Amino acid sequence: MQFVIAFILAIALMAADHYGKLMGSFRSVLLTTLNPIEQAASLPKQFYVLVTTDFTSMDELKLENQKLKTEILLLKAKMQQYTNMELEISRLEGLLGTTGKMDGQSVQIATVTFFSSNPLSQFITLNKGQLDKVAEKQVVIDEQGIMGQIVQTTLTTSRVLLITDPDHQIPVRIQRTGQRGILTGTGHDSVTLSFIPKNSSVQVGDLIESSGLGDVFPAGYPVAKVNQINEVEGEPYLEVIATPVANSRQAHKVLILTSEKKKIQND
């Protein structure tokens, strides 16, 4: 009896072992078969994650790119401001350099608000007027030399007749020789020097400066440079054409001169 029971148990163990091996093989085959299916099933999710990640990265890159472009634009705008500041400082330094050469003159800086290039009327308008104690016959210069004189004022503005205007005349002298003459505007970007005799030693390139005669323009300020000399048949004087040294077309900041004598009279 005990032998029979032991025999049955042995058979059961052998069956269980065989069944276990069979189930293990079946499980292995099943897992091998299901693995590609599971991977295929997970592809949509993986694709979604990949696409959303890429789109998120692209959006972030676009935002970053836009941010960088904005920063570059702001930097360029600031650079323009810095450039303008440097130019402004350069202009003011030029004006201050001119101020240092003045004797018996008080000055104030003004801004050019209008420029007339009409050949029949050459003038500029400044942002200083009667409220700033600006008066007629005051001289206006830039960092290079004389531009003209004030001929009209309002409470807040003044008009400057340029030396290139046909109606403007200024007593001058040739710096190198001291020879005097009258400088007259042509209505364009040039002036003519009158009353220079044919036996004069005037040369192209000579600097013409204010002579101080006439009690309007102070002496010794640059006015123009000779660029052409012509002999006119039958005339005792040379035709001398010169170019103003002041940059009337591009001037932004200028100086208004007031002699101490005139200042005392005005006060």
Secondary structure, DSSP 4 states (H G I P E B T S, - for coil): -HHHHHHHHHHHHHHHHHHHHHHHHHHHHHHHHHHHHHHHHHHHHHHHHHHHHHHHHHHHHHHHHHHHHHHHHHHHHHHHHHHHHHHHHHHHHHHHHHHTT-SSEEEEEEEEEEEEEETTEEEEEES--GGGT--TT-EEE-SSSEEEEEEEE-SS-EEEEETTSTT-EEEEEETTT--EEEEEE-SSS-EEEE--BTT----TTPEEEE--TTSSSPTT-EEEEEEEEEEPTT-SBEEEEEEESS-TTT--EEEEEEEHHHHHHH-
